[in-house]
């Protein structure tokens, strides 16, 4: 199976994931009311460069569209793939999703988190916490002998209890030398379906959960996905290694 990684590849992915996790932590520690998303993206650019990596997002091509930023910064109704801009000032109460994908030593590290700026609403805080918990719950199913559908179904079962919208247009994926590899990992699905999980698989598991409707609109920039009802969305992501024992989360900062 082509997405089973060798020990050498796994070590390289570990290192890339640590870079990605370090950059994400720096941005989470820095983001604040009054800065623009362009400011935050530029801080990400500098941090990635200082660690000897490159952004896997910058100049990424999707048909005729080329991604112009170094990180993905999605605010409030933006679900994923938001582009940093000087026109977007971060305000108190904003829901800010930060997605950092780097290439280091030829391999990808990928992670994301969502933060609530200053005094946010209780309903947005609850959305963020439920999305975070759904990721943790799903990771517990990333075990050899299970299938991708067990991870997908775990997110769906967890979120259905909260009556939030589960984004279907975007999914998790395998992690290796390119940003999106097999297998695809939806945030909904049937237990026991999909690819069999084996030791050596590296998976980016990433619930994208909407406060209201699951429906998605795309902005004219060709990248930014927003909620159809313009209610808030949250996004959490870890890169996880399937082992013969417990799943190993590769994007938890060691320092």
SEVEXKOL-193601 format. One record per residue (C-alpha): residue number from 1; residue in three letters; x, y, z. Coordinates in steps of 0.001 Angstrom, whole numbers, m for minus. Layout:
<r><n>NUM</n><res>Ala</res><c1>X</c1><c2>Y</c2><c3>Z</c3></r>
...
//
This chain:
<r><n>1</n><res>Unk</res><c1>0</c1><c2>0</c2><c3>0</c3></r>
<r><n>2</n><res>Unk</res><c1>1613</c1><c2>3214</c2><c3>m1162</c3></r>
<r><n>3</n><res>Unk</res><c1>607</c1><c2>5279</c2><c3>1861</c3></r>
<r><n>4</n><res>Unk</res><c1>2375</c1><c2>3082</c2><c3>4400</c3></r>
<r><n>5</n><res>Unk</res><c1>5463</c1><c2>5076</c2><c3>5400</c3></r>
<r><n>6</n><res>Unk</res><c1>8913</c1><c2>3665</c2><c3>6103</c3></r>
<r><n>7</n><res>Unk</res><c1>10604</c1><c2>4383</c2><c3>9424</c3></r>
<r><n>8</n><res>Unk</res><c1>12802</c1><c2>6959</c2><c3>7687</c3></r>
<r><n>9</n><res>Unk</res><c1>9804</c1><c2>8676</c2><c3>6121</c3></r>
<r><n>10</n><res>Unk</res><c1>7960</c1><c2>8688</c2><c3>9443</c3></r>
<r><n>11</n><res>Unk</res><c1>10875</c1><c2>10409</c2><c3>11130</c3></r>
<r><n>12</n><res>Unk</res><c1>10929</c1><c2>13058</c2><c3>8396</c3></r>
<r><n>13</n><res>Unk</res><c1>7169</c1><c2>13604</c2><c3>8759</c3></r>
<r><n>14</n><res>Unk</res><c1>7614</c1><c2>13876</c2><c3>12547</c3></r>
<r><n>15</n><res>Unk</res><c1>10163</c1><c2>16639</c2><c3>12011</c3></r>
<r><n>16</n><res>Unk</res><c1>7955</c1><c2>18496</c2><c3>9526</c3></r>
<r><n>17</n><res>Unk</res><c1>5006</c1><c2>18214</c2><c3>11898</c3></r>
<r><n>18</n><res>Unk</res><c1>7029</c1><c2>19685</c2><c3>14740</c3></r>
<r><n>19</n><res>Unk</res><c1>7860</c1><c2>22682</c2><c3>12563</c3></r>
<r><n>20</n><res>Unk</res><c1>4192</c1><c2>23110</c2><c3>11668</c3></r>
<r><n>21</n><res>Unk</res><c1>3157</c1><c2>22785</c2><c3>15311</c3></r>
<r><n>22</n><res>Unk</res><c1>5753</c1><c2>25318</c2><c3>16442</c3></r>
<r><n>23</n><res>Unk</res><c1>4590</c1><c2>27868</c2><c3>13877</c3></r>
<r><n>24</n><res>Unk</res><c1>933</c1><c2>27317</c2><c3>14758</c3></r>
<r><n>25</n><res>Unk</res><c1>1640</c1><c2>27818</c2><c3>18457</c3></r>
<r><n>26</n><res>Unk</res><c1>3500</c1><c2>31055</c2><c3>17721</c3></r>
<r><n>27</n><res>Unk</res><c1>551</c1><c2>32393</c2><c3>15729</c3></r>
<r><n>28</n><res>Unk</res><c1>m1975</c1><c2>31364</c2><c3>18391</c3></r>
<r><n>29</n><res>Unk</res><c1>146</c1><c2>33087</c2><c3>21035</c3></r>
<r><n>30</n><res>Unk</res><c1>388</c1><c2>36233</c2><c3>18888</c3></r>
<r><n>31</n><res>Unk</res><c1>m3072</c1><c2>36724</c2><c3>17372</c3></r>
<r><n>32</n><res>Unk</res><c1>m4971</c1><c2>39570</c2><c3>18997</c3></r>
<r><n>33</n><res>Unk</res><c1>m7630</c1><c2>42177</c2><c3>18497</c3></r>
<r><n>34</n><res>Unk</res><c1>m6571</c1><c2>44995</c2><c3>16159</c3></r>
<r><n>35</n><res>Unk</res><c1>m4140</c1><c2>43121</c2><c3>13930</c3></r>
<r><n>36</n><res>Unk</res><c1>m5004</c1><c2>42271</c2><c3>10350</c3></r>
<r><n>37</n><res>Unk</res><c1>m5019</c1><c2>38768</c2><c3>8949</c3></r>
<r><n>38</n><res>Unk</res><c1>m2250</c1><c2>39943</c2><c3>6600</c3></r>
<r><n>39</n><res>Unk</res><c1>m131</c1><c2>40801</c2><c3>9663</c3></r>
<r><n>40</n><res>Unk</res><c1>m730</c1><c2>37326</c2><c3>11056</c3></r>
<r><n>41</n><res>Unk</res><c1>87</c1><c2>35656</c2><c3>7751</c3></r>
<r><n>42</n><res>Unk</res><c1>3363</c1><c2>37566</c2><c3>7507</c3></r>
<r><n>43</n><res>Unk</res><c1>4298</c1><c2>36436</c2><c3>10999</c3></r>
<r><n>44</n><res>Unk</res><c1>3647</c1><c2>32894</c2><c3>9801</c3></r>
<r><n>45</n><res>Unk</res><c1>5836</c1><c2>33450</c2><c3>6747</c3></r>
<r><n>46</n><res>Unk</res><c1>8728</c1><c2>34663</c2><c3>8915</c3></r>
<r><n>47</n><res>Unk</res><c1>8371</c1><c2>31840</c2><c3>11442</c3></r>
<r><n>48</n><res>Unk</res><c1>8320</c1><c2>29180</c2><c3>8731</c3></r>
<r><n>49</n><res>Unk</res><c1>11420</c1><c2>30636</c2><c3>7097</c3></r>
<r><n>50</n><res>Unk</res><c1>13297</c1><c2>30939</c2><c3>10406</c3></r>
<r><n>51</n><res>Unk</res><c1>12735</c1><c2>27228</c2><c3>11030</c3></r>
<r><n>52</n><res>Unk</res><c1>14198</c1><c2>26329</c2><c3>7642</c3></r>
<r><n>53</n><res>Unk</res><c1>10905</c1><c2>25241</c2><c3>6106</c3></r>
<r><n>54</n><res>Unk</res><c1>8650</c1><c2>26545</c2><c3>3368</c3></r>
<r><n>55</n><res>Unk</res><c1>4916</c1><c2>27111</c2><c3>3233</c3></r>
<r><n>56</n><res>Unk</res><c1>3136</c1><c2>24322</c2><c3>1385</c3></r>
<r><n>57</n><res>Unk</res><c1>203</c1><c2>26711</c2><c3>865</c3></r>
<r><n>58</n><res>Unk</res><c1>2033</c1><c2>29532</c2><c3>m890</c3></r>
<r><n>59</n><res>Unk</res><c1>1631</c1><c2>29309</c2><c3>m4677</c3></r>
<r><n>60</n><res>Unk</res><c1>m403</c1><c2>26103</c2><c3>m4337</c3></r>
<r><n>61</n><res>Unk</res><c1>m2416</c1><c2>25760</c2><c3>m7537</c3></r>
<r><n>62</n><res>Unk</res><c1>m6027</c1><c2>24682</c2><c3>m7883</c3></r>
<r><n>63</n><res>Unk</res><c1>m6906</c1><c2>24946</c2><c3>m11554</c3></r>
<r><n>64</n><res>Unk</res><c1>m6532</c1><c2>28590</c2><c3>m12540</c3></r>
<r><n>65</n><res>Unk</res><c1>m6329</c1><c2>29760</c2><c3>m8917</c3></r>
<r><n>66</n><res>Unk</res><c1>m2958</c1><c2>30161</c2><c3>m7157</c3></r>
<r><n>67</n><res>Unk</res><c1>m3002</c1><c2>30559</c2><c3>m3367</c3></r>
<r><n>68</n><res>Unk</res><c1>m1265</c1><c2>33869</c2><c3>m2521</c3></r>
<r><n>69</n><res>Unk</res><c1>m710</c1><c2>33499</c2><c3>1249</c3></r>
<r><n>70</n><res>Unk</res><c1>1601</c1><c2>31505</c2><c3>3507</c3></r>
<r><n>71</n><res>Unk</res><c1>m1032</c1><c2>30282</c2><c3>5956</c3></r>
<r><n>72</n><res>Unk</res><c1>m4800</c1><c2>29808</c2><c3>5823</c3></r>
<r><n>73</n><res>Unk</res><c1>m6605</c1><c2>32292</c2><c3>8082</c3></r>
<r><n>74</n><res>Unk</res><c1>m10375</c1><c2>31961</c2><c3>8243</c3></r>
<r><n>75</n><res>Unk</res><c1>m12476</c1><c2>34345</c2><c3>10325</c3></r>
<r><n>76</n><res>Unk</res><c1>m16041</c1><c2>33843</c2><c3>11596</c3></r>
<r><n>77</n><res>Unk</res><c1>m18132</c1><c2>32641</c2><c3>8621</c3></r>
<r><n>78</n><res>Unk</res><c1>m14993</c1><c2>31582</c2><c3>6719</c3></r>
<r><n>79</n><res>Unk</res><c1>m14575</c1><c2>27816</c2><c3>7043</c3></r>
<r><n>80</n><res>Unk</res><c1>m11183</c1><c2>27091</c2><c3>5466</c3></r>
<r><n>81</n><res>Unk</res><c1>m8619</c1><c2>28511</c2><c3>3030</c3></r>
<r><n>82</n><res>Unk</res><c1>m9099</c1><c2>32135</c2><c3>4047</c3></r>
<r><n>83</n><res>Unk</res><c1>m6471</c1><c2>34494</c2><c3>2620</c3></r>
<r><n>84</n><res>Unk</res><c1>m4737</c1><c2>37015</c2><c3>4873</c3></r>
<r><n>85</n><res>Unk</res><c1>m5567</c1><c2>40571</c2><c3>3871</c3></r>
<r><n>86</n><res>Unk</res><c1>m5018</c1><c2>44063</c2><c3>5200</c3></r>
<r><n>87</n><res>Unk</res><c1>m8757</c1><c2>44619</c2><c3>4774</c3></r>
<r><n>88</n><res>Unk</res><c1>m9647</c1><c2>42116</c2><c3>7506</c3></r>
<r><n>89</n><res>Unk</res><c1>m9005</c1><c2>43492</c2><c3>10988</c3></r>
<r><n>90</n><res>Unk</res><c1>m9416</c1><c2>40980</c2><c3>13811</c3></r>
<r><n>91</n><res>Unk</res><c1>m12038</c1><c2>42121</c2><c3>16311</c3></r>
<r><n>92</n><res>Unk</res><c1>m13051</c1><c2>41130</c2><c3>19814</c3></r>
<r><n>93</n><res>Unk</res><c1>m15411</c1><c2>38162</c2><c3>19598</c3></r>
<r><n>94</n><res>Unk</res><c1>m14042</c1><c2>36892</c2><c3>16284</c3></r>
<r><n>95</n><res>Unk</res><c1>m13642</c1><c2>33171</c2><c3>15654</c3></r>
<r><n>96</n><res>Unk</res><c1>m10243</c1><c2>32759</c2><c3>13970</c3></r>
<r><n>97</n><res>Unk</res><c1>m9118</c1><c2>29474</c2><c3>12416</c3></r>
<r><n>98</n><res>Unk</res><c1>m5389</c1><c2>29169</c2><c3>11742</c3></r>
<r><n>99</n><res>Unk</res><c1>m4143</c1><c2>26414</c2><c3>9425</c3></r>
<r><n>100</n><res>Unk</res><c1>m387</c1><c2>25911</c2><c3>9000</c3></r>
<r><n>101</n><res>Unk</res><c1>1008</c1><c2>23511</c2><c3>6403</c3></r>
<r><n>102</n><res>Unk</res><c1>4771</c1><c2>23345</c2><c3>5878</c3></r>
<r><n>103</n><res>Unk</res><c1>7201</c1><c2>21399</c2><c3>3753</c3></r>
<r><n>104</n><res>Unk</res><c1>10383</c1><c2>20493</c2><c3>5615</c3></r>
<r><n>105</n><res>Unk</res><c1>13009</c1><c2>18055</c2><c3>4410</c3></r>
<r><n>106</n><res>Unk</res><c1>10721</c1><c2>17138</c2><c3>1531</c3></r>
<r><n>107</n><res>Unk</res><c1>7776</c1><c2>16139</c2><c3>3741</c3></r>
<r><n>108</n><res>Unk</res><c1>4568</c1><c2>17785</c2><c3>4909</c3></r>
<r><n>109</n><res>Unk</res><c1>3494</c1><c2>18866</c2><c3>8395</c3></r>
<r><n>110</n><res>Unk</res><c1>m134</c1><c2>19945</c2><c3>8719</c3></r>
<r><n>111</n><res>Unk</res><c1>m2205</c1><c2>21268</c2><c3>11633</c3></r>
<r><n>112</n><res>Unk</res><c1>m4913</c1><c2>23772</c2><c3>12476</c3></r>
<r><n>113</n><res>Unk</res><c1>m6763</c1><c2>25252</c2><c3>15420</c3></r>
<r><n>114</n><res>Unk</res><c1>m9496</c1><c2>27786</c2><c3>16117</c3></r>
<r><n>115</n><res>Unk</res><c1>m9369</c1><c2>30509</c2><c3>18752</c3></r>
<r><n>116</n><res>Unk</res><c1>m11906</c1><c2>32959</c2><c3>20131</c3></r>
<r><n>117</n><res>Unk</res><c1>m10619</c1><c2>36527</c2><c3>20345</c3></r>
<r><n>118</n><res>Unk</res><c1>m11163</c1><c2>38362</c2><c3>23650</c3></r>
<r><n>119</n><res>Unk</res><c1>m14821</c1><c2>38402</c2><c3>24728</c3></r>
<r><n>120</n><res>Unk</res><c1>m16626</c1><c2>36045</c2><c3>22371</c3></r>
<r><n>121</n><res>Unk</res><c1>m20149</c1><c2>34687</c2><c3>22559</c3></r>
<r><n>122</n><res>Unk</res><c1>m20994</c1><c2>31563</c2><c3>24535</c3></r>
<r><n>123</n><res>Unk</res><c1>m22378</c1><c2>29865</c2><c3>21417</c3></r>
<r><n>124</n><res>Unk</res><c1>m19139</c1><c2>30417</c2><c3>19499</c3></r>
<r><n>125</n><res>Unk</res><c1>m17090</c1><c2>29208</c2><c3>22472</c3></r>
<r><n>126</n><res>Unk</res><c1>m19245</c1><c2>26073</c2><c3>22625</c3></r>
<r><n>127</n><res>Unk</res><c1>m18783</c1><c2>25467</c2><c3>18882</c3></r>
<r><n>128</n><res>Unk</res><c1>m15019</c1><c2>25722</c2><c3>19199</c3></r>
<r><n>129</n><res>Unk</res><c1>m14891</c1><c2>23368</c2><c3>22172</c3></r>
<r><n>130</n><res>Unk</res><c1>m17130</c1><c2>20781</c2><c3>20521</c3></r>
<r><n>131</n><res>Unk</res><c1>m15017</c1><c2>20834</c2><c3>17352</c3></r>
<r><n>132</n><res>Unk</res><c1>m11839</c1><c2>20382</c2><c3>19389</c3></r>
<r><n>133</n><res>Unk</res><c1>m13366</c1><c2>17492</c2><c3>21316</c3></r>
<r><n>134</n><res>Unk</res><c1>m14645</c1><c2>15854</c2><c3>18123</c3></r>
<r><n>135</n><res>Unk</res><c1>m11077</c1><c2>15773</c2><c3>16798</c3></r>
<r><n>136</n><res>Unk</res><c1>m9771</c1><c2>14190</c2><c3>19991</c3></r>
<r><n>137</n><res>Unk</res><c1>m12553</c1><c2>11609</c2><c3>19878</c3></r>
<r><n>138</n><res>Unk</res><c1>m11890</c1><c2>10808</c2><c3>16223</c3></r>
<r><n>139</n><res>Unk</res><c1>m8160</c1><c2>10381</c2><c3>16846</c3></r>
<r><n>140</n><res>Unk</res><c1>m8948</c1><c2>7603</c2><c3>19332</c3></r>
<r><n>141</n><res>Unk</res><c1>m10243</c1><c2>5570</c2><c3>16360</c3></r>
<r><n>142</n><res>Unk</res><c1>m7021</c1><c2>5992</c2><c3>14325</c3></r>
<r><n>143</n><res>Unk</res><c1>m5902</c1><c2>2485</c2><c3>15252</c3></r>
<r><n>144</n><res>Unk</res><c1>m4531</c1><c2>m371</c2><c3>13209</c3></r>
<r><n>145</n><res>Unk</res><c1>m7376</c1><c2>m2725</c2><c3>12291</c3></r>
<r><n>146</n><res>Unk</res><c1>m9995</c1><c2>26</c2><c3>12149</c3></r>
<r><n>147</n><res>Unk</res><c1>m11016</c1><c2>1684</c2><c3>8907</c3></r>
<r><n>148</n><res>Unk</res><c1>m11164</c1><c2>5291</c2><c3>7728</c3></r>
<r><n>149</n><res>Unk</res><c1>m14941</c1><c2>5173</c2><c3>8142</c3></r>
<r><n>150</n><res>Unk</res><c1>m14521</c1><c2>4584</c2><c3>11873</c3></r>
<r><n>151</n><res>Unk</res><c1>m12700</c1><c2>7932</c2><c3>12167</c3></r>
<r><n>152</n><res>Unk</res><c1>m15271</c1><c2>9672</c2><c3>9977</c3></r>
<r><n>153</n><res>Unk</res><c1>m18203</c1><c2>8198</c2><c3>11870</c3></r>
<r><n>154</n><res>Unk</res><c1>m16678</c1><c2>9211</c2><c3>15209</c3></r>
<r><n>155</n><res>Unk</res><c1>m16709</c1><c2>12890</c2><c3>14172</c3></r>
<r><n>156</n><res>Unk</res><c1>m20257</c1><c2>12592</c2><c3>12855</c3></r>
<r><n>157</n><res>Unk</res><c1>m21614</c1><c2>10863</c2><c3>15971</c3></r>
<r><n>158</n><res>Unk</res><c1>m19951</c1><c2>13353</c2><c3>18286</c3></r>
<r><n>159</n><res>Unk</res><c1>m21135</c1><c2>16441</c2><c3>16399</c3></r>
<r><n>160</n><res>Unk</res><c1>m24691</c1><c2>15206</c2><c3>15857</c3></r>
<r><n>161</n><res>Unk</res><c1>m25209</c1><c2>15363</c2><c3>19617</c3></r>
<r><n>162</n><res>Unk</res><c1>m24589</c1><c2>19114</c2><c3>19378</c3></r>
<r><n>163</n><res>Unk</res><c1>m26743</c1><c2>19665</c2><c3>16286</c3></r>
<r><n>164</n><res>Unk</res><c1>m24023</c1><c2>21528</c2><c3>14374</c3></r>
<r><n>165</n><res>Unk</res><c1>m23453</c1><c2>21418</c2><c3>10629</c3></r>
<r><n>166</n><res>Unk</res><c1>m20721</c1><c2>19081</c2><c3>9358</c3></r>
<r><n>167</n><res>Unk</res><c1>m18875</c1><c2>20355</c2><c3>6288</c3></r>
<r><n>168</n><res>Unk</res><c1>m18879</c1><c2>17711</c2><c3>3542</c3></r>
<r><n>169</n><res>Unk</res><c1>m17053</c1><c2>19501</c2><c3>731</c3></r>
<r><n>170</n><res>Unk</res><c1>m13643</c1><c2>19358</c2><c3>2449</c3></r>
<r><n>171</n><res>Unk</res><c1>m12020</c1><c2>16351</c2><c3>4102</c3></r>
<r><n>172</n><res>Unk</res><c1>m8937</c1><c2>15138</c2><c3>5907</c3></r>
<r><n>173</n><res>Unk</res><c1>m6266</c1><c2>13238</c2><c3>4027</c3></r>
<r><n>174</n><res>Unk</res><c1>m3057</c1><c2>11294</c2><c3>4057</c3></r>
<r><n>175</n><res>Unk</res><c1>209</c1><c2>13095</c2><c3>4782</c3></r>
<r><n>176</n><res>Unk</res><c1>3489</c1><c2>12514</c2><c3>2998</c3></r>
<r><n>177</n><res>Unk</res><c1>5431</c1><c2>14416</c2><c3>362</c3></r>
<r><n>178</n><res>Unk</res><c1>2477</c1><c2>16358</c2><c3>m1026</c3></r>
<r><n>179</n><res>Unk</res><c1>m180</c1><c2>18342</c2><c3>792</c3></r>
<r><n>180</n><res>Unk</res><c1>m3150</c1><c2>16100</c2><c3>1</c3></r>
<r><n>181</n><res>Unk</res><c1>m2584</c1><c2>12375</c2><c3>m312</c3></r>
<r><n>182</n><res>Unk</res><c1>m4731</c1><c2>9271</c2><c3>40</c3></r>
<r><n>183</n><res>Unk</res><c1>m6735</c1><c2>8199</c2><c3>1873</c3></r>
<r><n>184</n><res>Unk</res><c1>m9390</c1><c2>10898</c2><c3>2025</c3></r>
<r><n>185</n><res>Unk</res><c1>m10948</c1><c2>11209</c2><c3>5497</c3></r>
<r><n>186</n><res>Unk</res><c1>m14432</c1><c2>12743</c2><c3>5526</c3></r>
<r><n>187</n><res>Unk</res><c1>m15996</c1><c2>13979</c2><c3>8757</c3></r>
<r><n>188</n><res>Unk</res><c1>m19036</c1><c2>11782</c2><c3>8199</c3></r>
<r><n>189</n><res>Unk</res><c1>m19439</c1><c2>8187</c2><c3>7179</c3></r>
<r><n>190</n><res>Unk</res><c1>m20240</c1><c2>4601</c2><c3>8024</c3></r>
<r><n>191</n><res>Unk</res><c1>m18342</c1><c2>2493</c2><c3>10519</c3></r>
<r><n>192</n><res>Unk</res><c1>m16283</c1><c2>m261</c2><c3>8967</c3></r>
<r><n>193</n><res>Unk</res><c1>m16067</c1><c2>1455</c2><c3>5576</c3></r>
<r><n>194</n><res>Unk</res><c1>m13081</c1><c2>2856</c2><c3>3704</c3></r>
<r><n>195</n><res>Unk</res><c1>m9397</c1><c2>2002</c2><c3>3735</c3></r>
<r><n>196</n><res>Unk</res><c1>m8039</c1><c2>m352</c2><c3>6383</c3></r>
<r><n>197</n><res>Unk</res><c1>m5776</c1><c2>1432</c2><c3>8865</c3></r>
<r><n>198</n><res>Unk</res><c1>m2296</c1><c2>m58</c2><c3>9177</c3></r>
<r><n>199</n><res>Unk</res><c1>825</c1><c2>924</c2><c3>11146</c3></r>
<r><n>200</n><res>Unk</res><c1>2847</c1><c2>3513</c2><c3>9256</c3></r>
<r><n>201</n><res>Unk</res><c1>m94</c1><c2>5503</c2><c3>7893</c3></r>
<r><n>202</n><res>Unk</res><c1>76</c1><c2>9266</c2><c3>8533</c3></r>
<r><n>203</n><res>Unk</res><c1>m3326</c1><c2>10947</c2><c3>8546</c3></r>
<r><n>204</n><res>Unk</res><c1>m4469</c1><c2>14551</c2><c3>8771</c3></r>
<r><n>205</n><res>Unk</res><c1>m7777</c1><c2>14404</c2><c3>10640</c3></r>
<r><n>206</n><res>Unk</res><c1>m9606</c1><c2>17738</c2><c3>10496</c3></r>
<r><n>207</n><res>Unk</res><c1>m13198</c1><c2>18356</c2><c3>11554</c3></r>
<r><n>208</n><res>Unk</res><c1>m14723</c1><c2>21502</c2><c3>9998</c3></r>
<r><n>209</n><res>Unk</res><c1>m17917</c1><c2>22277</c2><c3>11878</c3></r>
<r><n>210</n><res>Unk</res><c1>m20484</c1><c2>25040</c2><c3>11366</c3></r>
<r><n>211</n><res>Unk</res><c1>m22618</c1><c2>26669</c2><c3>14019</c3></r>
<r><n>212</n><res>Unk</res><c1>m25648</c1><c2>26493</c2><c3>11719</c3></r>
<r><n>213</n><res>Unk</res><c1>m26169</c1><c2>24954</c2><c3>8309</c3></r>
<r><n>214</n><res>Unk</res><c1>m23639</c1><c2>22554</c2><c3>6789</c3></r>
<r><n>215</n><res>Unk</res><c1>m24036</c1><c2>24274</c2><c3>3418</c3></r>
<r><n>216</n><res>Unk</res><c1>m20971</c1><c2>25964</c2><c3>1930</c3></r>
<r><n>217</n><res>Unk</res><c1>m20483</c1><c2>28866</c2><c3>m477</c3></r>
<r><n>218</n><res>Unk</res><c1>m17254</c1><c2>29716</c2><c3>m2303</c3></r>
<r><n>219</n><res>Unk</res><c1>m16035</c1><c2>33299</c2><c3>m2588</c3></r>
<r><n>220</n><res>Unk</res><c1>m14917</c1><c2>34801</c2><c3>m5875</c3></r>
<r><n>221</n><res>Unk</res><c1>m11234</c1><c2>34413</c2><c3>m4930</c3></r>
<r><n>222</n><res>Unk</res><c1>m11618</c1><c2>30714</c2><c3>m5732</c3></r>
<r><n>223</n><res>Unk</res><c1>m10288</c1><c2>29651</c2><c3>m2337</c3></r>
<r><n>224</n><res>Unk</res><c1>m12270</c1><c2>30903</c2><c3>626</c3></r>
<r><n>225</n><res>Unk</res><c1>m15115</c1><c2>28628</c2><c3>1720</c3></r>
<r><n>226</n><res>Unk</res><c1>m17803</c1><c2>30306</c2><c3>3829</c3></r>
<r><n>227</n><res>Unk</res><c1>m20936</c1><c2>29112</c2><c3>5569</c3></r>
<r><n>228</n><res>Unk</res><c1>m24083</c1><c2>29554</c2><c3>3483</c3></r>
<r><n>229</n><res>Unk</res><c1>m25927</c1><c2>31152</c2><c3>6419</c3></r>
<r><n>230</n><res>Unk</res><c1>m22835</c1><c2>33195</c2><c3>7368</c3></r>
<r><n>231</n><res>Unk</res><c1>m22764</c1><c2>31793</c2><c3>10884</c3></r>
<r><n>232</n><res>Unk</res><c1>m19411</c1><c2>30928</c2><c3>12483</c3></r>
<r><n>233</n><res>Unk</res><c1>m17337</c1><c2>27856</c2><c3>11673</c3></r>
<r><n>234</n><res>Unk</res><c1>m14505</c1><c2>26100</c2><c3>13541</c3></r>
<r><n>235</n><res>Unk</res><c1>m11632</c1><c2>23933</c2><c3>12284</c3></r>
<r><n>236</n><res>Unk</res><c1>m9191</c1><c2>21720</c2><c3>14181</c3></r>
<r><n>237</n><res>Unk</res><c1>m6539</c1><c2>19440</c2><c3>12695</c3></r>
<r><n>238</n><res>Unk</res><c1>m3747</c1><c2>17139</c2><c3>13804</c3></r>
<r><n>239</n><res>Unk</res><c1>m1450</c1><c2>14884</c2><c3>11816</c3></r>
<r><n>240</n><res>Unk</res><c1>m1616</c1><c2>11435</c2><c3>13392</c3></r>
<r><n>241</n><res>Unk</res><c1>546</c1><c2>8330</c2><c3>12962</c3></r>
<r><n>242</n><res>Unk</res><c1>m1190</c1><c2>4954</c2><c3>13069</c3></r>
<r><n>243</n><res>Unk</res><c1>930</c1><c2>2515</c2><c3>15089</c3></r>
<r><n>244</n><res>Unk</res><c1>495</c1><c2>m1011</c2><c3>16400</c3></r>
<r><n>245</n><res>Unk</res><c1>m583</c1><c2>549</c2><c3>19694</c3></r>
<r><n>246</n><res>Unk</res><c1>m1917</c1><c2>4037</c2><c3>20575</c3></r>
<r><n>247</n><res>Unk</res><c1>m2212</c1><c2>6683</c2><c3>17835</c3></r>
<r><n>248</n><res>Unk</res><c1>712</c1><c2>9126</c2><c3>17918</c3></r>
<r><n>249</n><res>Unk</res><c1>m212</c1><c2>12776</c2><c3>17431</c3></r>
<r><n>250</n><res>Unk</res><c1>2711</c1><c2>14263</c2><c3>15515</c3></r>
<r><n>251</n><res>Unk</res><c1>1627</c1><c2>17924</c2><c3>15700</c3></r>
<r><n>252</n><res>Unk</res><c1>1771</c1><c2>18426</c2><c3>19451</c3></r>
<r><n>253</n><res>Unk</res><c1>4697</c1><c2>20824</c2><c3>20078</c3></r>
<r><n>254</n><res>Unk</res><c1>7495</c1><c2>19141</c2><c3>22018</c3></r>
<r><n>255</n><res>Unk</res><c1>8797</c1><c2>22452</c2><c3>23403</c3></r>
//
